[in-house]
Amino acid sequence: MSRVRALAPSLLVALLGCALLRITLGSDLYLQYVKEGLHVPLIVSGLLLVLLGAGNAVRRLLPQREPVLAFTRAEDGSAQWHRRADPADPGSRDHHEHEHGHHHGAVPRVAGLLAVPALALLFFAPPALGAYTAQREGTAATVEQVSYAGLTADADGPTTAMSMAEFIGRGHDPNHSLEGRKVRLLGFATPGAASGATPGDWYLNRLLVSCCAADARRLRVQVHGTDPAPATDSWVEVTGVWRPVPDAPATAAPVLDVLEVKAVPKPRNPYRDAPPGSDAS
């Protein structure tokens, strides 16, 4: 029993490494939790954890010889060397294993909590963040004002595909660069009534991450139309025309008068705000 307890931390480290490798090697699952630039560091970390855990487990399985002499310090500060009990003595060996197991037994029980996320990644990967996060207050991303180049239309008509961040930035552009322009945006839908939108309106959202899903921030556009809103959390491509809202606060979501809504699959990288139809989307 003491040997099993001694192996538990090593096996847990290896399990965490396997979980990282499972979502990074031959899979895009890691994109649901971290940004794309962390792909290689995650693979390296997973390999190191597997090697470290396996190596430590092998070391613990090999027979260990106890030193003949041991150093102890008394309560009065004096130090002395004393001879250990003979490891060949069965009684001495049982006593040592009991002390060893008692000393290390509490660590695996606490560290074992780390097995929960590792097993989750191995057997059922949690989905990317979606409507629940987008509807929370305090998650809005700030879009800074920049100078924009002239808009170009798609090859198939006078519609411009753009990222959510560009549309929001242009929506607050005093030069009204979006006026009269049909645009296409990509995002997932959330209801609008609970956030103060007019009846029948809904929100198109994207979530941005700086490092991982824990720091996700929301980009959103208020969509105005007469048709029923798409299902919550469904990914859609929306074509519409920007509606100017005089005296709207800088933090207000810009409004899009919808012309067409088309259901699309979730993009490969849900946290990268790319125009619809691009490779990144």
Number of C-alpha atoms within 10 A of each C-alpha: 9 15 12 13 18 21 19 20 20 22 20 22 24 25 22 25 24 21 21 24 23 20 22 20 15 8 10 14 20 23 22 20 21 22 19 16 10 14 16 12 11 19 19 13 15 25 18 15 23 23 16 16 23 19 14 18 19 11 12 14 13 8 7 8 7 11 11 11 11 11 10 12 10 8 7 6 8 8 11 10 10 11 10 13 16 13 15 8 9 10 11 14 14 12 11 14 14 13 13 15 16 12 12 15 17 11 13 18 13 9 13 12 11 15 16 11 13 20 15 12 20 17 10 8 17 12 9 16 18 20 17 10 14 25 19 11 9 10 16 18 17 14 17 10 13 10 9 11 7 6 14 10 13 12 8 7 8 11 18 21 23 19 21 25 21 17 23 23 18 22 25 23 15 8 10 12 17 19 13 11 14 20 24 24 25 29 30 25 26 26 21 20 13 11 13 8 15 12 13 15 23 25 28 28 26 29 27 22 19 12 14 17 18 11 12 22 19 21 23 27 24 22 25 24 18 11 12 9 18 19 13 15 19 17 23 23 21 23 21 22 21 26 17 15 12 6 6 11 10 12 12 14 19 22 21 26 18 22 16 13 18 11 14 14 10 15 17 14 21 24 26 18 23 23 21 22 14 10 10 13 19
